Structures are given as C-alpha cells and as structure tokens.
Amino acid sequence: LIIKTIINFNFFHKEMPAVNAQEKEILKISVLGAAGGIGQSLSLLLKSNAGFLLPHETSTHIRLSLYDVNKDAIVGTAADLSHIDTPITTTAHYPDDSNGGIGQCLSNASVVIIPAGVPRKPGMSRDDLIGVNAKIIKSLGEDIAKYCDLNKVHVLVISNPINSLVPLLTNTLIRSDANGNSNIESRVYGITQLDLVRSSTFVQQLNGFKSNTSPVIPVIGGHSGDTIIPVFSTLERDPEYANLLDNGMRLKMVHRVQYGGDEIVKAKNGNGSATLSMAYAGFKIAAKFIDLLVGNTDTIDDIVMYVPLTNRNHQEIAPGSNELRSRYINDLLYFSIPLSINRNGIKKIHYEILENLDSYERDTLLPICLKTLEGNIETGLKLV
Ligand code: NAI
C-alpha cells in the first residue's frame, strides 16, 4: 500500500504541471460595478463558466478584473470568488486603492462590461435613472478612454437607460479620442439580451414547456417600454411554435416583453430590478465575446445588441447599409438589431430583419418605437 501510494504520488505530480498564469496570454475582462446585484451574479457566472469556453490546448488565461466604488463589497466579492476552483484569476479594484484603482482595473482589458449605476424602484421608468447614471457612465467612459486601448477594447453596457447611455458613452469615448483614429464606436454595445431571454421564456410558458428547445425570438429597437419590438413573426417559421400566438395573445405577449422588467421591480418591492436573469443574459453575451477572443470563432453571427449605426465621420459603421437604414428607420443613429461582430467590432448590421417584419411589426410597433427612441437618443447626446 505504501509503495502504491508513493507511485501514485509521483504519477500525480508528473501529470499536473504547475500552471503559471503569468506565462500565459491574458484575456482580461473588466466588470465595472461588480459588487452590485448584477455585477456579483455576472462575475460568478464568468468565474464559474468562462474557463469551459477555452479551447483544450490554449495559451490563454482569463482574468476577471472587478471594480466598484463600494470598497468593502468589491474586496469581499473578489475574495469570495477567488475560492472557486476554476483556473480564472480575480482582482479587486476601488477608487484610490493602493493597487492603481480603476486604471489598473482597465489597463489591457479586452472586454469591459458595465453594470454600474442605480436600478429602478417601483413606479420608476428606466428613463428616470438618467440623472444619476449618466454621470456614472460619462466618468467611466473617460476612464476607459484614458486606460484602455481604444483600438482593441469591446465595451458592453448594461446600465439603464441603455437607449440614452449608449449614445452618451459612445460620444464620450469619441470626444476623448479626438486626436486618435481608433474605431471605438464600432465596439460599443448596449446589452438588450434580457428582452430576447424574456420573449423566449414567455413563449415557452405559453406552450407549457412542451418542447426541449428554447425558441430564439429577435427583439429589436431599444430597451425600454414601447421601444422594445419582439419580432414574434419569426416564430411562424419554427415548426414547434408556429400558430401558437393568435392576434389577441400576440398583443399580450408584446406588452409583457415590453414591460416584463416591471414584474421584477414590483416583486422586489423597492429592492431593485432584475439581477439574476440579467446576469444570465449578460453572461450569454459575454460568452460570445470570449469565444471570439480565444479563437473558437472568427465572427459572432447570432447576436442582437443596441449599437451606433454610424461612425464619427457620419459614415455607416457597416459600409453599404445607408439605403436600408434610411428606408426603414428614418436615419436613426442607434438601434438594437442582429449583428455580425469580429475582433475589430461590428462587421455587418443585419437590416434585412426590417424587410421581413410583418405588417403589425412594421406599421404599428416600429413607428412608435422610432418616435420614442429618437427622443431617448437626443437626451443621451445632449449630456455628452
Ligand atoms: P446595484 O445597485 O445592485 O449595483 C450597482 C453597483 O454599481 C453598486 O455596487 C454600486 O456601488 C456600483 N457603482 C455605482 N457607481 C459606480 C461607479 N461610478 N463606478 C463603479 N461602480 C459604481 O444595481 P443592479 O441591480 O446591479 O443594476 C445595475 C444597472 O443595471 C442599473 O442601472 C439597472 O437599471 C441596469 N439593468 C439593466 C438591464 C438590462 O437589460 N440592460 C436589466 C436590469 C438592470
């Protein structure tokens, strides 16, 4: 038994080479506002699952760099996560820490995810958050411009109101990059994935969870009330779900997706808005970027986000699409729409979804969305 133990011990040591993260190429993901409801849950999902996305033979090490203005909460969150046995390292940062604060958190980041800001209370709309959250996003934008490589970093915004904060952040970054020639505006994205997650869930609930597959329903427009357009007409092409929604039910489902966030705000009764389902939705998006950046794919093709449609020189972010943009969305400058994304940012905007809307989506939902969205975008731009 003793000999066997010694043999096993040696064997074990031969099979387990020491891993030194410093010798590997670091893929750094920074989460700003990481000690909050969404930030903590999203960081947990990243710490527990991101390693599974790494290719088998890889020289990449994922580092989670967590920042929050709440010092005790962020130090505690990072320490807690660091005990999870996945090969991902975590670091904690807060203002004026001895470790370089937000500068250290952001330097060399490939992806920055922002759930920093206040959430809604009952009776509030997302637009009511603009006063506080615009200041936070603007200041974080200035830090991103200062410490990140604007030629490379992908910036993902969760904080609300997305419809106004993405224009604000994009233009804060462009202004800070006045003498540079980065194409940062093609790498700023608002995460609207929770609307897709809700649409899929509500359809499955209606169907009694009979199917083992979750339907994918694109949701376009914006991320607030009547700017949210769930494109349920796509279900008609899915044999499992075609004919599920008659006209009355369709109206109810559209309304439920548009105001689904209120269900959570009401249920939490003053203690915030969606955090767990948002973290799930945020991780779905983050996972696609990890896939891209570790080389599992050259392009992300199955993603919907709220993005700038033109660059600082008023040219199309994805060349060749100005005709479709002006035909369908009145030359709007920001919109949530299916995208193809590569390492350089947005490669293609799939305006064809607008050509395939049915008459209810095109003639009723879209005009209402455009009107509200135009105002929301203007609000964000005025705050730059
Ligand atoms: P929370 O209050 O639990 O967390 C926010 C965190 O941000 C706190 O830890 C706070 O200390 C931190 N923070 C505040 N100012 C900061 C700054 N300048 N720098 C870094 N961190 C800062 O809020 P929760 O529930 O996590 O929500 C965060 C945001 O996400 C809200 O604006 C909310 O409306 C939005 N949200 C977005 C959704 C979407 O679908 N995109 C869905 C649900 C919420």
Boltz pocket constraint, residues with backbone or C-beta under 6 A from the ligand:
constraints:
  - pocket:
      binder: B
      contacts: [[A, 32], [A, 33], [A, 34], [A, 35], [A, 36], [A, 37], [A, 38], [A, 39], [A, 67], [A, 68], [A, 69], [A, 70], [A, 114], [A, 115], [A, 116], [A, 117], [A, 118], [A, 119], [A, 120], [A, 129], [A, 133], [A, 136], [A, 140], [A, 157], [A, 158], [A, 159], [A, 160], [A, 161], [A, 162], [A, 191], [A, 192], [A, 193], [A, 194], [A, 195], [A, 223], [A, 272], [A, 273], [A, 274], [A, 275], [A, 278]]
      max_distance: 6.0
